[in-house]
Amino acid sequence: MRLFFIKPACGFLLLVSVHAFAAQPAPLQQSNMSLNLANALVEATMSACHAQGRSAVAAVIDRGGHLLSLQRDDSVGPHNTDAAVKKAFTALSSKTPSRIFAENARKNPESNNLNTIDSLLLIGGGVPVKVGAEVIGAIGVGGAGGSIIDESCALQAIDKVLGASK
């Protein structure tokens, strides 16, 4: 009869000891987009668009979705500013270019309602910015003449500014 009480007691002690050795809460150590990096990416994005004879708006957000840097050419419509920010947010949220995210959403019937989320924009032109495998922010481009061109300007900027560290 004693063995009957020993087994539950051993199980309880084992459970208590597992919790005692569990990891203690600690702050995360994460890379993030700096203002200097955001400004460099916006400048490089605008330069890439201008080299193709295109006007554009470029927005860079940090890993938390906060706008850090934005430039808009004089000839670009004001709606493109909001679009660029939303494209960047979509790329950040999905950790994938917004064009690919939009294509995947259109193919999946369960994703039909994603277009009802105000902060997302399901068209191309948003690209996540990565350092290694870690997404530290995103670039959104609008008004350059279509989502492929918008995305191309952002990718060229990332390559120019971050090169192999992306």
C-alpha positions in Angstrom: 0.0 0.0 0.0 2.9 2.3 0.6 4.0 2.0 -3.0 0.6 3.4 -4.1 1.4 6.7 -2.3 5.0 6.8 -3.4 4.3 6.8 -7.1 2.1 9.9 -7.1 4.6 11.7 -4.8 7.4 10.9 -7.2 5.4 12.2 -10.1 4.6 15.4 -8.2 8.3 16.0 -7.3 9.3 15.4 -10.9 6.7 18.0 -12.1 7.9 20.5 -9.5 11.5 20.0 -10.5 10.8 20.5 -14.2 9.2 23.9 -13.5 12.0 24.9 -11.2 14.5 24.4 -14.0 12.4 26.1 -16.7 13.9 29.1 -18.4 13.6 32.3 -16.6 11.9 35.2 -18.3 14.4 37.4 -20.2 14.2 40.2 -22.7 14.5 39.4 -26.4 17.6 40.4 -28.3 16.5 41.4 -31.8 17.9 43.5 -34.6 15.7 46.4 -35.8 15.7 49.0 -38.5 17.5 52.2 -37.6 16.6 55.7 -38.8 20.0 55.9 -40.7 19.3 52.6 -42.4 15.7 53.5 -43.2 16.9 56.8 -44.8 19.6 55.1 -46.8 17.1 52.5 -48.1 14.6 55.2 -49.1 17.3 57.2 -50.9 18.5 54.1 -52.7 14.9 53.1 -53.6 14.2 56.5 -55.1 17.5 56.5 -57.0 16.6 53.0 -58.4 13.3 54.3 -59.6 14.8 57.5 -61.0 17.4 55.5 -62.9 14.5 53.9 -64.8 12.9 57.3 -65.5 10.2 56.6 -62.9 8.7 58.7 -60.2 7.7 57.0 -57.0 7.0 57.1 -53.3 9.1 54.9 -50.9 8.3 54.1 -47.3 10.4 52.2 -44.8 9.0 50.8 -41.6 10.8 49.1 -38.6 10.1 45.5 -37.3 7.2 46.9 -35.2 5.5 48.4 -38.3 6.3 52.0 -37.4 7.1 54.4 -40.3 10.7 55.6 -40.1 11.3 57.2 -43.5 9.3 58.3 -46.5 9.9 60.2 -49.7 7.4 61.1 -52.4 8.2 62.6 -55.8 6.2 65.7 -56.7 4.4 64.1 -59.6 3.1 61.0 -57.6 -0.5 61.0 -56.5 -1.2 61.2 -52.8 -3.0 57.8 -52.6 0.4 56.2 -53.4 1.8 57.3 -50.1 -0.8 55.3 -48.1 -0.3 52.4 -50.6 3.5 52.4 -50.0 3.1 52.2 -46.3 0.5 49.5 -46.5 2.6 47.5 -48.9 5.6 47.7 -46.5 3.3 46.6 -43.6 2.0 43.7 -45.7 5.5 42.5 -46.5 6.6 42.9 -42.8 3.5 41.1 -41.5 3.8 38.2 -43.9 7.6 38.1 -44.0 7.4 37.8 -47.8 7.1 40.3 -50.7 3.6 41.7 -50.9 3.3 40.5 -54.5 3.9 36.9 -53.6 1.6 37.2 -50.5 -1.2 38.6 -52.7 -0.7 35.8 -55.3 -0.9 33.2 -52.6 -4.0 34.8 -51.0 -5.8 34.8 -54.3 -5.1 31.0 -54.8 -6.4 30.1 -51.3 -10.2 30.4 -50.8 -9.7 30.6 -47.0 -7.7 33.8 -47.5 -10.4 35.7 -49.4 -11.1 37.9 -46.4 -7.5 39.2 -46.1 -8.5 42.1 -48.4 -10.8 43.4 -45.6 -7.9 44.1 -43.2 -7.3 47.8 -43.5 -3.6 47.6 -42.8 -2.8 45.1 -45.6 -2.6 45.9 -49.3 -2.7 42.8 -51.5 -0.6 44.1 -54.4 3.1 44.0 -55.1 5.6 46.6 -54.2 6.4 45.7 -50.5 9.5 43.8 -49.7 10.7 42.6 -46.3 14.2 43.8 -45.2 16.2 41.0 -43.6 19.5 40.8 -41.9 20.4 37.1 -42.2 17.1 35.3 -41.7 15.7 38.0 -39.3 13.1 40.5 -40.7 14.0 43.9 -39.3 11.5 46.0 -41.3 10.2 46.5 -44.8 10.2 48.8 -47.8 7.0 49.8 -49.7 7.0 51.5 -53.1 4.1 53.0 -55.0 3.5 55.0 -58.1 6.5 53.8 -60.1 4.3 52.2 -62.8 3.1 48.8 -61.5 3.9 46.4 -58.8 6.7 44.6 -60.6 8.6 47.9 -61.1 7.8 49.0 -57.5 9.2 45.8 -56.1 12.3 46.0 -58.4 13.2 49.5 -57.0 13.0 48.1 -53.5 15.0 45.0 -54.2 17.7 47.1 -55.9 17.9 49.4 -52.9 18.3 46.5 -50.5 21.0 45.0 -52.6 22.8 48.4 -52.8 22.6 49.2 -49.1 22.8 45.8 -47.5 24.4 43.7 -50.2 25.2 40.2 -48.9 23.9 40.8 -45.4 20.2 40.7 -46.6 
